[in-house]
Amino acid sequence: MAETQLIEYKESWRDEYLKWIAGFANAQGGTLLIGVDDKGQVLGVENAKRLLEDLPNKIQNTLGIVSDVNLLEQDGRTYIEIVTLPYEMPVAYHGEYHFRSGSTKQVLKGNALQQFLLKRLGKTYDDVVEPKATLNDLDGESIRAYQQRGVERQRLAVDQTQQIDLASFLDNLNLTDTDGSLKRAALILFGKQPMRYILSAHIKVGRFGKDATDLKFQDELTGDGFGLAERTLQLLDSKYLPGYVSYQGLYRQERLPYPPEAIREALLNAIMHKDYFGGPIFVWVYDDRLVFFNEGSLIEGLTTADLQKPHTSRRRNPTLAMAMFRGGLVETWGRGTLKMIAECRGWGLPDPLFEDKQGGIWVTFFADRYQDELLRQAGLHDRQVKAVQYAKQQGRITNSDYQRINSCSRNTASADLKELTQLGWLKQVGTKGSSSFYILP
């Protein structure tokens, strides 16, 4: 049997293998077999009885934990089994923290180590105190706007905002520790300059050409998280997203190419759920799509498919999330992604695309449904994708055009165009001959 998340083989014992035991303790637990090769064949081990006596003490003295050490035999060959249960407290090996992931062992460092230690101690990033931060670091205007919105949304009572001092108000929101020290959630939500304490507390917006290498211009926004989403939306509206102009009678009307409520929801979700150990929130603006990224994969138990249907709310930053709820910014019912979908459909746009990759969450809004990625997801092959894009750019496509751009026969072009028409991607104008052509419906 091959090695797995829970099983590791070693042909002989070395004291450095205590790292593997620590890795099991810090993960899901597991079994270390001594005297077994990588293929799972029992070779036997010398001095098995001595190891049976020595190993429990080595494990306890070095790691501070207890593992079950057993002497086993197969075909006359003795080997050692070391069974380690998962531990709630972090287990260190000479100051290092090892972690079993898949069939390998990793040494946790940097952000990964901080996240691991916080999780084992029952804390989250947003709930940790910033000892040097004071009330002077908070934006009073932002707090007053928060209080007003919370009262309007009936999430806060009037006496909770007008009859108590600021320290008590923050304490009621669980944004301070027992001694009044500010938690990171308070700085993310109300900080004048939150990046003094939290380097990733900002949003980068870029306008791009055909791809991510073609940057035209960019902006960076920071400040209190309470107003950050709205400021970003205003920037997108005024500088990055050209509005569609129409007229109703004598009155000129203009609207964004994407529903503002969906954009706002995407920004608020990113602020609330991002991994603040990582980098900023990114917003890529292209001609035909709008892309958001925040670090931090989905919480265990959720998939991107779940985001497209009713699901429970899973919070990476629960203290921040609850404060945002009390201020009327979010619902915390797991409805954010469903709201984005509903807004896009109401705008006549395709559903947004949710992806969990590269260590974070990607949300893509499409300006129309005729995007290569969406066409391929719908089952169209390369010739058909090329034809739809040609009709989009040229306004129409003929059978001859289809043959020319795809280097295919007339019969192939006819069959493909018929299928595109049946699927609703193209609409035929005319019935026969050179006067017949196809347009987008």
VEXLUMLO-863432 format. One line per field, with one value per residue (C-alpha): chain; residue number from 1; residue in one letter; x, y, z. Coordinates in nm, 2 decimals, always signed. Layout:
BEGIN
chaine = A, ...
num = NUM, ...
residu = a, ...
xx = X, ...
yy = Y, ...
zz = Z, ...
// end
This chain:
BEGIN
chaine = A, A, A, A, A, A, A, A, A, A, A, A, A, A, A, A, A, A, A, A, A, A, A, A, A, A, A, A, A, A, A, A, A, A, A, A, A, A, A, A, A, A, A, A, A, A, A, A, A, A, A, A, A, A, A, A, A, A, A, A, A, A, A, A, A, A, A, A, A, A, A, A, A, A, A, A, A, A, A, A, A, A, A, A, A, A, A, A, A, A, A, A, A, A, A, A, A, A, A, A, A, A, A, A, A, A, A, A, A, A, A, A, A, A, A, A, A, A, A, A, A, A, A, A, A, A, A, A, A, A, A, A, A, A, A, A, A, A, A, A, A, A, A, A, A, A, A, A, A, A, A, A, A, A, A, A, A, A, A, A, A, A, A, A, A, A, A, A, A, A, A, A, A, A, A, A, A, A, A, A, A, A, A, A, A, A, A, A, A, A, A, A, A, A, A, A, A, A, A, A, A, A, A, A, A, A, A, A, A, A, A, A, A, A, A, A, A, A, A, A, A, A, A, A, A, A, A, A, A, A, A, A, A, A, A, A, A, A, A, A, A, A, A, A, A, A, A, A, A, A, A, A, A, A, A, A, A, A, A, A, A, A, A, A, A, A, A, A, A, A, A, A, A, A, A, A, A, A, A, A, A, A, A, A, A, A, A, A, A, A, A, A, A, A, A, A, A, A, A, A, A, A, A, A, A, A, A, A, A, A, A, A, A, A, A, A, A, A, A, A, A, A, A, A, A, A, A, A, A, A, A, A, A, A, A, A, A, A, A, A, A, A, A, A, A, A, A, A, A, A, A, A, A, A, A, A, A, A, A, A, A, A, A, A, A, A, A, A, A, A, A, A, A, A, A, A, A, A, A, A, A, A, A, A, A, A, A, A, A, A, A, A, A, A, A, A, A, A, A, A, A, A, A, A, A, A, A, A, A, A, A, A, A, A, A, A, A, A, A, A, A, A, A, A, A, A, A, A, A, A, A, A, A, A, A, A, A, A, A, A, A
num = 1, 2, 3, 4, 5, 6, 7, 8, 9, 10, 11, 12, 13, 14, 15, 16, 17, 18, 19, 20, 21, 22, 23, 24, 25, 26, 27, 28, 29, 30, 31, 32, 33, 34, 35, 36, 37, 38, 39, 40, 41, 42, 43, 44, 45, 46, 47, 48, 49, 50, 51, 52, 53, 54, 55, 56, 57, 58, 59, 60, 61, 62, 63, 64, 65, 66, 67, 68, 69, 70, 71, 72, 73, 74, 75, 76, 77, 78, 79, 80, 81, 82, 83, 84, 85, 86, 87, 88, 89, 90, 91, 92, 93, 94, 95, 96, 97, 98, 99, 100, 101, 102, 103, 104, 105, 106, 107, 108, 109, 110, 111, 112, 113, 114, 115, 116, 117, 118, 119, 120, 121, 122, 123, 124, 125, 126, 127, 128, 129, 130, 131, 132, 133, 134, 135, 136, 137, 138, 139, 140, 141, 142, 143, 144, 145, 146, 147, 148, 149, 150, 151, 152, 153, 154, 155, 156, 157, 158, 159, 160, 161, 162, 163, 164, 165, 166, 167, 168, 169, 170, 171, 172, 173, 174, 175, 176, 177, 178, 179, 180, 181, 182, 183, 184, 185, 186, 187, 188, 189, 190, 191, 192, 193, 194, 195, 196, 197, 198, 199, 200, 201, 202, 203, 204, 205, 206, 207, 208, 209, 210, 211, 212, 213, 214, 215, 216, 217, 218, 219, 220, 221, 222, 223, 224, 225, 226, 227, 228, 229, 230, 231, 232, 233, 234, 235, 236, 237, 238, 239, 240, 241, 242, 243, 244, 245, 246, 247, 248, 249, 250, 251, 252, 253, 254, 255, 256, 257, 258, 259, 260, 261, 262, 263, 264, 265, 266, 267, 268, 269, 270, 271, 272, 273, 274, 275, 276, 277, 278, 279, 280, 281, 282, 283, 284, 285, 286, 287, 288, 289, 290, 291, 292, 293, 294, 295, 296, 297, 298, 299, 300, 301, 302, 303, 304, 305, 306, 307, 308, 309, 310, 311, 312, 313, 314, 315, 316, 317, 318, 319, 320, 321, 322, 323, 324, 325, 326, 327, 328, 329, 330, 331, 332, 333, 334, 335, 336, 337, 338, 339, 340, 341, 342, 343, 344, 345, 346, 347, 348, 349, 350, 351, 352, 353, 354, 355, 356, 357, 358, 359, 360, 361, 362, 363, 364, 365, 366, 367, 368, 369, 370, 371, 372, 373, 374, 375, 376, 377, 378, 379, 380, 381, 382, 383, 384, 385, 386, 387, 388, 389, 390, 391, 392, 393, 394, 395, 396, 397, 398, 399, 400, 401, 402, 403, 404, 405, 406, 407, 408, 409, 410, 411, 412, 413, 414, 415, 416, 417, 418, 419, 420, 421, 422, 423, 424, 425, 426, 427, 428, 429, 430, 431, 432, 433, 434, 435, 436, 437, 438, 439, 440, 441
residu = m, a, e, t, q, l, i, e, y, k, e, s, w, r, d, e, y, l, k, w, i, a, g, f, a, n, a, q, g, g, t, l, l, i, g, v, d, d, k, g, q, v, l, g, v, e, n, a, k, r, l, l, e, d, l, p, n, k, i, q, n, t, l, g, i, v, s, d, v, n, l, l, e, q, d, g, r, t, y, i, e, i, v, t, l, p, y, e, m, p, v, a, y, h, g, e, y, h, f, r, s, g, s, t, k, q, v, l, k, g, n, a, l, q, q, f, l, l, k, r, l, g, k, t, y, d, d, v, v, e, p, k, a, t, l, n, d, l, d, g, e, s, i, r, a, y, q, q, r, g, v, e, r, q, r, l, a, v, d, q, t, q, q, i, d, l, a, s, f, l, d, n, l, n, l, t, d, t, d, g, s, l, k, r, a, a, l, i, l, f, g, k, q, p, m, r, y, i, l, s, a, h, i, k, v, g, r, f, g, k, d, a, t, d, l, k, f, q, d, e, l, t, g, d, g, f, g, l, a, e, r, t, l, q, l, l, d, s, k, y, l, p, g, y, v, s, y, q, g, l, y, r, q, e, r, l, p, y, p, p, e, a, i, r, e, a, l, l, n, a, i, m, h, k, d, y, f, g, g, p, i, f, v, w, v, y, d, d, r, l, v, f, f, n, e, g, s, l, i, e, g, l, t, t, a, d, l, q, k, p, h, t, s, r, r, r, n, p, t, l, a, m, a, m, f, r, g, g, l, v, e, t, w, g, r, g, t, l, k, m, i, a, e, c, r, g, w, g, l, p, d, p, l, f, e, d, k, q, g, g, i, w, v, t, f, f, a, d, r, y, q, d, e, l, l, r, q, a, g, l, h, d, r, q, v, k, a, v, q, y, a, k, q, q, g, r, i, t, n, s, d, y, q, r, i, n, s, c, s, r, n, t, a, s, a, d, l, k, e, l, t, q, l, g, w, l, k, q, v, g, t, k, g, s, s, s, f, y, i, l, p
xx = +0.00, +0.13, +0.19, -0.11, -0.21, -0.22, +0.06, +0.44, +0.70, +1.06, +1.30, +1.49, +1.46, +1.64, +1.57, +1.49, +1.18, +1.02, +0.94, +0.70, +0.53, +0.50, +0.36, +0.09, +0.00, -0.04, -0.26, -0.51, -0.30, -0.14, +0.08, +0.45, +0.57, +0.94, +1.09, +0.87, +0.99, +0.83, +0.62, +0.47, +0.68, +0.78, +1.16, +1.19, +1.40, +1.69, +1.66, +1.28, +1.24, +1.48, +1.29, +0.97, +1.11, +1.30, +1.06, +0.77, +1.02, +1.18, +0.85, +0.72, +1.05, +1.11, +0.75, +0.56, +0.30, +0.21, +0.20, +0.10, +0.41, +0.35, +0.57, +0.42, +0.54, +0.48, +0.64, +0.88, +0.99, +0.93, +0.85, +0.74, +0.40, +0.38, +0.02, -0.03, -0.36, -0.42, -0.35, -0.55, -0.24, +0.05, +0.33, +0.69, +1.01, +1.31, +1.12, +0.99, +0.63, +0.58, +0.26, +0.15, -0.01, -0.10, +0.18, +0.45, +0.56, +0.60, +0.78, +0.53, +0.68, +0.57, +0.20, +0.12, +0.27, +0.08, -0.24, -0.18, -0.09, -0.40, -0.63, -0.48, -0.52, -0.89, -0.82, -0.87, -0.67, -0.93, -0.98, -0.61, -0.52, -0.29, -0.11, +0.02, -0.31, -0.53, -0.87, -0.69, -0.62, -0.99, -1.19, -1.47, -1.67, -1.66, -1.79, -2.07, -2.17, -2.16, -2.38, -2.63, -2.65, -2.68, -2.98, -3.14, -3.11, -3.24, -2.92, -2.83, -3.06, -3.04, -2.93, -2.64, -2.50, -2.59, -2.58, -2.25, -1.89, -1.67, -1.49, -1.81, -1.95, -1.65, -1.66, -2.03, -1.92, -1.65, -1.39, -1.18, -1.02, -1.10, -0.85, -0.99, -0.71, -0.82, -0.86, -0.75, -1.12, -1.16, -0.87, -0.99, -1.34, -1.27, -0.89, -0.78, -0.46, -0.51, -0.20, +0.01, -0.09, -0.23, -0.03, -0.29, -0.58, -0.61, -0.76, -0.57, -0.76, -0.61, -0.74, -0.61, -0.61, -0.64, -0.47, -0.32, +0.02, -0.13, -0.18, -0.31, -0.34, -0.41, -0.52, -0.48, -0.74, -0.71, -0.87, -1.16, -1.32, -1.67, -1.65, -1.39, -1.63, -1.83, -1.52, -1.40, -1.74, -1.74, -1.39, -1.50, -1.80, -1.61, -1.29, -1.29, -1.63, -1.78, -2.16, -2.41, -2.61, -2.97, -3.26, -3.61, -3.79, -3.57, -3.38, -3.04, -2.99, -2.66, -2.59, -2.28, -2.21, -2.24, -2.50, -2.37, -2.52, -2.33, -2.01, -2.07, -2.15, -1.83, -1.62, -1.79, -1.74, -1.38, -1.32, -1.51, -1.36, -1.01, -0.70, -0.53, -0.20, -0.18, -0.19, -0.45, -0.78, -0.72, -0.97, -0.89, -1.10, -1.11, -1.33, -1.54, -1.52, -1.46, -1.25, -1.21, -0.95, -0.90, -0.65, -0.79, -0.95, -1.30, -1.35, -1.34, -1.68, -1.77, -1.72, -1.76, -2.07, -2.22, -2.18, -2.44, -2.71, -2.84, -2.56, -2.46, -2.23, -1.87, -1.66, -1.28, -1.30, -1.60, -1.54, -1.52, -1.82, -2.04, -1.94, -2.01, -2.35, -2.43, -2.35, -2.59, -2.32, -2.38, -2.64, -2.43, -2.68, -2.46, -2.66, -2.39, -2.31, -2.67, -2.73, -2.46, -2.61, -2.96, -2.83, -2.65, -2.95, -3.17, -2.92, -2.94, -2.59, -2.44, -2.40, -2.07, -1.80, -1.67, -1.33, -1.11, -0.76, -0.41, -0.48, -0.78, -1.13, -1.19, -1.52, -1.56, -1.85, -1.90, -2.02, -2.21, -2.25, -2.03, -1.70, -1.47, -1.47, -1.85, -1.90, -1.67, -1.84, -2.16, -2.02, -1.92, -1.61, -1.34, -1.49, -1.82, -1.65, -1.46, -1.79, -1.98, -1.70, -1.68, -2.06, -2.02, -1.74, -1.87, -2.24, -2.31, -2.15, -2.23, -2.17, -1.88, -1.73, -1.75, -1.57, -1.30, -1.22, -1.23, -1.08, -1.36, -1.60, -1.94, -2.12, -1.92, -2.01, -2.37, -2.39, -2.21, -2.43, -2.75, -2.64, -2.55, -2.90, -3.08, -2.88, -2.98, -2.63, -2.71, -3.02, -3.06, -3.17, -3.30, -3.33, -3.12, -2.84, -2.60, -2.86, -2.87, -2.66, -2.65, -2.66, -2.65, -3.00
yy = +0.00, +0.34, +0.62, +0.84, +1.15, +0.92, +0.67, +0.71, +0.44, +0.43, +0.15, +0.23, +0.47, +0.81, +1.07, +1.32, +1.12, +1.29, +1.57, +1.33, +1.25, +1.62, +1.67, +1.41, +1.57, +1.91, +1.77, +1.49, +1.24, +0.93, +0.63, +0.60, +0.25, +0.17, -0.13, -0.09, +0.03, +0.29, +0.02, -0.09, -0.42, -0.52, -0.55, -0.57, -0.35, -0.42, -0.36, -0.35, -0.43, -0.15, +0.10, -0.01, +0.10, +0.42, +0.58, +0.67, +0.86, +1.03, +1.14, +1.28, +1.45, +1.61, +1.69, +1.69, +1.45, +1.08, +0.84, +0.47, +0.27, -0.10, -0.39, -0.58, -0.89, -1.02, -1.33, -1.35, -0.99, -0.74, -0.37, -0.07, +0.11, +0.46, +0.59, +0.97, +1.14, +1.50, +1.75, +2.07, +2.26, +2.32, +2.07, +2.20, +2.01, +2.21, +2.53, +2.43, +2.34, +2.06, +1.97, +1.66, +1.75, +1.47, +1.22, +1.49, +1.69, +2.06, +2.31, +2.59, +2.94, +3.30, +3.35, +2.98, +2.94, +3.24, +3.10, +2.76, +2.89, +3.12, +2.84, +2.60, +2.87, +2.93, +3.28, +3.44, +3.71, +3.98, +3.89, +3.96, +4.27, +4.54, +4.66, +4.99, +5.10, +5.36, +5.52, +5.80, +5.56, +5.53, +5.76, +5.93, +6.02, +5.66, +5.55, +5.80, +5.69, +5.33, +5.40, +5.59, +5.30, +5.04, +5.23, +5.27, +4.90, +4.82, +4.64, +4.89, +5.06, +5.44, +5.42, +5.19, +5.48, +5.80, +5.73, +5.55, +5.66, +5.53, +5.27, +5.11, +5.12, +4.93, +4.69, +4.61, +4.53, +4.29, +4.51, +4.55, +4.32, +4.30, +4.58, +4.81, +4.73, +4.75, +4.43, +4.42, +4.41, +4.76, +4.89, +4.72, +4.86, +5.21, +5.28, +5.61, +5.44, +5.07, +4.99, +5.12, +4.79, +4.57, +4.59, +4.41, +4.64, +4.81, +4.76, +4.78, +4.86, +4.84, +4.90, +4.65, +4.59, +4.25, +4.06, +4.11, +4.21, +4.52, +4.76, +5.10, +5.28, +5.19, +5.32, +5.22, +5.28, +5.24, +5.38, +5.26, +4.94, +5.07, +5.31, +5.13, +4.94, +5.25, +5.45, +5.18, +5.16, +5.54, +5.52, +5.24, +5.44, +5.77, +5.64, +5.28, +5.17, +5.37, +5.39, +5.30, +5.60, +5.59, +5.84, +5.82, +6.11, +6.41, +6.27, +6.12, +5.81, +5.64, +5.31, +5.10, +4.79, +4.58, +4.61, +4.83, +4.61, +4.31, +4.50, +4.64, +4.28, +4.15, +4.42, +4.37, +4.00, +4.04, +4.28, +4.05, +3.71, +3.79, +3.64, +3.95, +3.76, +3.79, +4.08, +4.34, +4.29, +4.32, +4.45, +4.39, +4.59, +4.47, +4.58, +4.27, +4.16, +4.27, +4.05, +4.05, +3.86, +3.82, +3.59, +3.30, +2.99, +2.88, +2.77, +2.39, +2.24, +2.49, +2.45, +2.70, +2.50, +2.57, +2.95, +2.92, +2.78, +2.85, +2.78, +2.86, +3.15, +3.05, +3.32, +3.35, +3.67, +3.63, +3.94, +4.16, +3.99, +4.04, +4.41, +4.45, +4.29, +4.52, +4.82, +4.71, +4.63, +4.26, +3.99, +3.70, +3.45, +3.32, +3.51, +3.74, +3.52, +3.46, +3.83, +3.88, +3.61, +3.77, +4.12, +4.00, +3.82, +4.12, +4.32, +4.08, +3.95, +3.60, +3.46, +3.56, +3.30, +3.19, +3.02, +2.90, +2.89, +3.03, +3.05, +3.28, +3.35, +3.49, +3.65, +3.74, +3.95, +3.93, +4.22, +3.98, +3.60, +3.59, +3.53, +3.25, +3.10, +3.11, +2.97, +2.67, +2.61, +2.59, +2.31, +2.49, +2.37, +2.58, +2.64, +2.74, +2.98, +3.14, +3.18, +3.34, +3.59, +3.67, +3.74, +3.95, +4.16, +4.18, +4.19, +3.88, +3.56, +3.36, +2.99, +3.11, +3.31, +3.01, +2.79, +3.05, +3.13, +2.76, +2.60, +2.35, +2.21, +2.35, +2.05, +2.10, +2.47, +2.40, +2.14, +2.36, +2.67, +2.46, +2.35, +2.71, +2.82, +2.54, +2.62, +2.99, +3.13, +3.25, +3.35, +3.28, +3.56, +3.43, +3.06, +2.97, +3.08, +3.37, +3.60, +3.38, +3.48, +3.45, +3.72, +3.72, +3.68
zz = +0.00, -0.09, +0.16, +0.22, +0.43, +0.73, +0.67, +0.64, +0.59, +0.71, +0.67, +0.99, +1.28, +1.30, +1.57, +1.30, +1.22, +1.53, +1.27, +1.10, +1.43, +1.50, +1.15, +1.21, +1.55, +1.38, +1.11, +1.11, +1.30, +1.14, +1.16, +1.11, +1.04, +1.10, +0.91, +0.60, +0.26, +0.04, -0.13, +0.19, +0.21, +0.56, +0.58, +0.96, +1.19, +1.41, +1.79, +1.77, +2.14, +2.24, +2.01, +2.17, +2.51, +2.39, +2.15, +2.39, +2.61, +2.31, +2.17, +2.51, +2.60, +2.26, +2.15, +2.47, +2.34, +2.38, +2.09, +2.09, +2.00, +1.91, +1.81, +1.52, +1.32, +0.97, +0.81, +1.10, +1.06, +1.34, +1.28, +1.48, +1.45, +1.60, +1.61, +1.67, +1.73, +1.62, +1.89, +1.95, +2.07, +1.83, +1.86, +1.79, +1.71, +1.82, +1.76, +1.42, +1.33, +1.09, +0.92, +0.73, +0.39, +0.15, +0.16, +0.24, +0.54, +0.53, +0.76, +0.84, +0.80, +0.76, +0.70, +0.69, +1.04, +1.18, +1.04, +1.18, +1.53, +1.54, +1.44, +1.70, +1.96, +1.86, +1.72, +1.38, +1.22, +1.28, +1.64, +1.74, +1.93, +1.78, +2.09, +1.95, +1.80, +1.99, +1.94, +1.76, +1.48, +1.41, +1.17, +1.37, +1.06, +0.94, +1.28, +1.28, +0.93, +1.04, +1.34, +1.12, +0.87, +1.15, +1.30, +0.96, +0.89, +1.24, +1.33, +1.60, +1.86, +1.89, +2.25, +2.14, +1.94, +2.12, +2.49, +2.53, +2.47, +2.18, +2.39, +2.51, +2.16, +2.02, +2.31, +2.23, +1.88, +2.02, +1.85, +2.16, +2.41, +2.78, +2.85, +2.58, +2.32, +1.96, +1.76, +1.39, +1.29, +1.43, +1.23, +0.91, +0.95, +1.09, +1.06, +0.92, +0.78, +0.84, +0.64, +0.92, +1.10, +0.82, +0.50, +0.29, +0.38, +0.04, -0.31, -0.64, -0.95, -1.30, -1.65, -1.90, -2.27, -2.42, -2.14, -1.79, -1.94, -2.11, -1.81, -1.92, -1.58, -1.22, -0.88, -0.52, -0.25, +0.12, +0.44, +0.65, +0.52, +0.60, +0.31, +0.10, -0.12, -0.20, -0.28, -0.51, -0.68, -0.74, -0.89, -1.12, -1.23, -1.29, -1.44, -1.54, -1.66, -1.95, -1.91, -2.17, -2.28, -2.38, -2.41, -2.26, -2.44, -2.40, -2.10, -2.12, -1.92, -1.84, -1.67, -1.59, -1.80, -1.48, -1.20, -0.93, -0.65, -0.78, -0.78, -0.44, -0.31, -0.46, -0.30, +0.04, +0.02, -0.06, +0.24, +0.47, +0.37, +0.24, +0.40, +0.55, +0.58, +0.20, -0.04, -0.14, -0.32, -0.69, -0.95, -1.32, -1.57, -1.93, -2.23, -2.19, -1.83, -1.47, -1.24, -0.86, -0.66, -0.29, -0.12, +0.08, -0.06, +0.03, +0.39, +0.43, +0.34, +0.07, -0.31, -0.59, -0.69, -0.35, -0.42, -0.69, -0.47, -0.11, +0.14, +0.49, +0.57, +0.65, +0.79, +0.78, +0.98, +1.21, +1.43, +1.12, +0.96, +1.26, +1.28, +0.91, +0.96, +1.26, +1.04, +0.77, +0.51, +0.47, +0.55, +0.68, +0.54, +0.26, +0.01, -0.13, -0.43, -0.50, -0.50, -0.75, -0.98, -0.95, -1.02, -1.33, -1.46, -1.40, -1.60, -1.89, -1.83, -1.79, -1.44, -1.28, -1.27, -0.92, -0.91, -0.62, -0.75, -0.69, -0.32, -0.35, -0.48, -0.83, -0.93, -1.30, -1.44, -1.82, -2.03, -2.25, -2.30, -2.61, -2.43, -2.54, -2.19, -2.16, -2.51, -2.44, -2.11, -2.30, -2.51, -2.83, -3.01, -3.15, -3.50, -3.35, -3.10, -3.38, -3.58, -3.29, -3.23, -3.60, -3.61, -3.30, -3.45, -3.81, -3.73, -3.94, -4.08, -4.40, -4.48, -4.70, -4.41, -4.19, -4.44, -4.49, -4.12, -4.02, -4.33, -4.35, -4.61, -4.69, -4.54, -4.21, -4.21, -4.27, -4.00, -3.74, -3.83, -3.80, -3.45, -3.35, -3.46, -3.28, -2.96, -2.99, -3.04, -3.39, -3.58, -3.95, -4.18, -4.52, -4.60, -4.90, -5.13, -5.11, -4.95, -4.64, -4.34, -3.96, -3.68, -3.31, -3.17
// end
